[in-house]
Amino acid sequence: MRLKDYTKAHGLKPLAGKVGTSSAYLSQIAHGHRACSEPLALAIERETAGAVTVADLRPQFAALLDACGYRKGGELVVEIDASIDHHEAA
């Protein structure tokens, strides 16, 4: 699912709060104006229960996770600390 569709259905502010970023920044990502960082992509996948995946947001990073064995069948199999180095909430 695209992030834009998810936030339209479930709200932008709740997800932004859960992933630790601002609604404005998340909106820019959802509309393709900003790239999503890898840690933020992981947090979004986790908080959307896989409805929006890392592959949706950062396909190259998802391929790297697959190659390293962190993902099997599209699901994360190892907990990765996604709380580092992404845009702070305003």
Backbone bond lengths (Angstrom), bond angles and torsions (degrees), N, CA, C in turn:
res aa  C-N    CA-C-N  psi(-1)  N-CA   C-N-CA  omega(-1)  CA-C   N-CA-C  phi
1 M - - - 1.448 - - 1.524 108.51 -
2 R 1.294 115.48 142.07 1.459 119.25 177.10 1.527 110.07 -75.74
3 L 1.315 115.45 146.45 1.460 121.12 179.56 1.524 110.63 -59.05
4 K 1.304 116.88 -38.89 1.464 121.44 179.42 1.530 110.47 -59.04
5 D 1.322 116.77 -43.94 1.466 120.91 179.58 1.525 111.36 -68.43
6 Y 1.320 116.32 -40.27 1.464 120.23 179.52 1.530 110.67 -62.33
7 T 1.323 116.53 -47.42 1.465 118.91 -177.46 1.522 111.54 -69.19
8 K 1.309 117.05 -29.23 1.464 119.85 176.13 1.530 110.14 -66.12
9 A 1.322 116.20 -39.64 1.462 121.04 -178.16 1.528 113.21 -79.90
10 H 1.341 117.13 -33.77 1.465 120.74 -171.41 1.524 114.39 -115.79
11 G 1.306 117.05 -7.07 1.456 120.54 179.73 1.518 112.64 97.07
12 L 1.297 114.91 141.02 1.461 122.34 -178.57 1.525 111.29 -81.00
13 K 1.326 117.29 -47.03 1.466 121.11 -175.42 1.528 113.14 -61.57
14 P 1.335 119.18 -44.17 1.466 117.61 179.92 1.529 112.92 -60.51
15 L 1.321 116.79 -42.64 1.463 119.49 179.92 1.521 110.61 -68.13
16 A 1.311 117.35 -42.32 1.466 120.28 179.06 1.526 110.55 -57.52
17 G 1.318 116.54 -43.27 1.457 120.20 178.38 1.518 112.56 -63.49
18 K 1.317 116.64 -40.79 1.466 120.85 -178.85 1.525 112.45 -67.53
19 V 1.329 116.95 -33.61 1.470 119.50 -177.48 1.525 112.50 -96.78
20 G 1.320 117.37 -0.45 1.456 120.96 173.64 1.512 115.38 76.36
21 T 1.318 116.46 38.20 1.457 119.90 176.25 1.522 108.59 -136.59
22 S 1.308 116.85 174.70 1.461 119.97 180.00 1.524 110.71 -84.78
23 S 1.312 115.40 155.91 1.465 120.71 176.42 1.521 110.79 -61.81
24 A 1.327 116.43 -38.58 1.467 120.50 -179.10 1.526 111.06 -63.43
25 Y 1.327 116.56 -44.28 1.465 120.26 -179.78 1.526 110.66 -66.33
26 L 1.326 116.72 -43.03 1.461 120.45 179.07 1.530 110.72 -63.73
27 S 1.315 117.12 -37.60 1.460 121.26 176.88 1.526 111.05 -63.12
28 Q 1.328 116.61 -40.57 1.467 120.13 178.25 1.524 110.88 -63.03
29 I 1.318 117.13 -38.15 1.466 120.97 177.03 1.527 109.64 -67.01
30 A 1.328 116.17 -46.58 1.465 121.04 -177.67 1.524 112.30 -60.14
31 H 1.321 116.90 -33.04 1.464 120.96 -177.79 1.528 113.05 -96.14
32 G 1.333 116.69 6.65 1.458 120.50 174.90 1.511 115.90 80.68
33 H 1.334 117.34 14.89 1.462 120.32 -179.86 1.522 112.99 -88.93
34 R 1.324 116.42 -18.56 1.469 122.60 177.77 1.517 108.74 -135.23
35 A 1.321 115.20 150.77 1.465 120.01 174.17 1.524 108.60 -85.07
36 C 1.292 115.71 147.39 1.458 121.89 178.59 1.526 108.76 -88.77
37 S 1.327 116.80 132.03 1.464 119.77 176.60 1.526 109.59 -69.79
38 E 1.307 116.00 159.73 1.457 120.16 179.34 1.528 112.00 -61.66
39 P 1.346 119.10 -47.62 1.468 118.44 179.04 1.530 112.60 -61.19
40 L 1.320 116.85 -38.17 1.458 119.78 179.19 1.527 110.33 -68.68
41 A 1.324 117.81 -38.42 1.468 120.82 177.00 1.527 110.51 -60.49
42 L 1.320 117.09 -41.55 1.467 121.06 177.13 1.526 110.98 -63.00
43 A 1.326 116.31 -43.09 1.464 120.43 179.83 1.528 110.94 -64.47
44 I 1.321 116.91 -40.39 1.467 120.65 179.05 1.525 110.28 -64.95
45 E 1.327 117.34 -43.45 1.465 119.44 177.91 1.525 110.25 -60.15
46 R 1.323 116.47 -43.97 1.466 120.79 -179.27 1.528 110.94 -63.67
47 E 1.323 117.48 -48.10 1.466 121.08 -174.44 1.525 113.70 -75.43
48 T 1.324 117.56 -19.43 1.467 120.05 175.85 1.527 110.60 -96.51
49 A 1.322 116.56 8.80 1.469 122.75 -178.96 1.528 111.25 54.01
50 G 1.322 115.43 37.14 1.454 120.69 176.51 1.518 115.37 84.04
51 A 1.329 117.39 1.99 1.470 119.24 177.71 1.526 110.41 -65.45
52 V 1.324 116.66 -38.79 1.466 122.89 172.52 1.522 105.17 -113.54
53 T 1.307 117.23 121.15 1.458 120.65 -173.69 1.524 112.30 -104.45
54 V 1.317 114.22 164.80 1.460 120.28 173.62 1.526 109.19 -57.37
55 A 1.320 116.69 -38.67 1.471 120.60 179.14 1.526 111.43 -61.72
56 D 1.326 117.46 -33.52 1.466 120.78 177.12 1.526 110.95 -67.61
57 L 1.331 115.91 -35.83 1.459 121.63 -172.74 1.523 113.84 -96.09
58 R 1.322 117.23 -38.59 1.471 123.31 -177.25 1.527 109.43 -141.66
59 P 1.329 118.39 77.55 1.469 120.88 -175.64 1.529 114.29 -54.69
60 Q 1.329 117.67 -39.28 1.463 119.64 -178.80 1.527 110.88 -66.12
61 F 1.313 117.15 -38.64 1.459 121.18 178.98 1.526 110.30 -68.11
62 A 1.319 116.86 -38.57 1.464 120.65 177.41 1.525 110.05 -61.76
63 A 1.322 116.86 -40.74 1.466 120.50 178.33 1.528 110.51 -63.60
64 L 1.318 117.04 -38.48 1.463 120.91 177.45 1.527 110.65 -65.22
65 L 1.332 117.18 -43.07 1.466 120.38 177.28 1.526 110.74 -60.14
66 D 1.330 116.26 -41.59 1.466 120.57 178.02 1.526 110.66 -62.21
67 A 1.323 116.15 -46.42 1.464 121.15 -177.43 1.529 111.84 -64.28
68 C 1.315 116.79 -31.43 1.470 121.22 -179.03 1.524 112.86 -87.88
69 G 1.312 117.19 -3.43 1.456 120.45 178.35 1.514 115.19 85.32
70 Y 1.330 117.63 12.59 1.459 120.38 178.41 1.522 112.27 -80.73
71 R 1.323 116.44 -14.93 1.459 120.84 -179.18 1.523 108.54 -129.83
72 K 1.310 115.27 142.59 1.462 120.87 172.48 1.512 107.33 -137.50
73 G 1.312 116.34 125.08 1.456 119.87 -178.90 1.510 112.73 62.73
74 G 1.334 116.64 29.48 1.453 120.54 178.08 1.515 114.83 84.19
75 E 1.344 118.41 -1.99 1.460 120.49 -179.37 1.518 110.68 -110.47
76 L 1.328 115.66 141.10 1.460 119.83 175.66 1.518 108.73 -65.76
77 V 1.321 116.76 132.30 1.462 120.59 178.94 1.519 111.77 -111.37
78 V 1.315 117.13 -5.28 1.456 122.73 178.03 1.520 107.28 -129.94
79 E 1.313 117.02 135.00 1.464 120.27 177.58 1.520 108.95 -72.42
80 I 1.314 116.13 125.11 1.456 122.38 179.10 1.517 107.55 -114.78
81 D 1.319 116.85 134.48 1.459 120.85 -179.84 1.519 109.30 -70.25
82 A 1.321 116.09 103.16 1.459 121.51 -178.03 1.523 111.53 -96.66
83 S 1.324 116.94 12.23 1.461 119.73 -175.62 1.523 112.60 -93.75
84 I 1.316 117.28 9.76 1.456 119.18 -175.97 1.520 112.18 -107.00
85 D 1.298 114.84 145.99 1.454 123.86 165.09 1.518 115.87 52.21
86 H 1.320 117.92 47.74 1.452 118.20 167.86 1.517 109.26 -129.81
87 H 1.279 115.26 166.76 1.456 123.05 -171.68 1.527 111.09 -51.31
88 E 1.302 116.35 127.26 1.463 122.06 -179.51 1.523 111.08 -71.95
89 A 1.316 116.06 148.51 1.465 121.09 175.23 1.524 109.10 -65.46
90 A 1.303 115.33 142.08 1.471 119.57 -179.37 1.506 110.96 -86.54
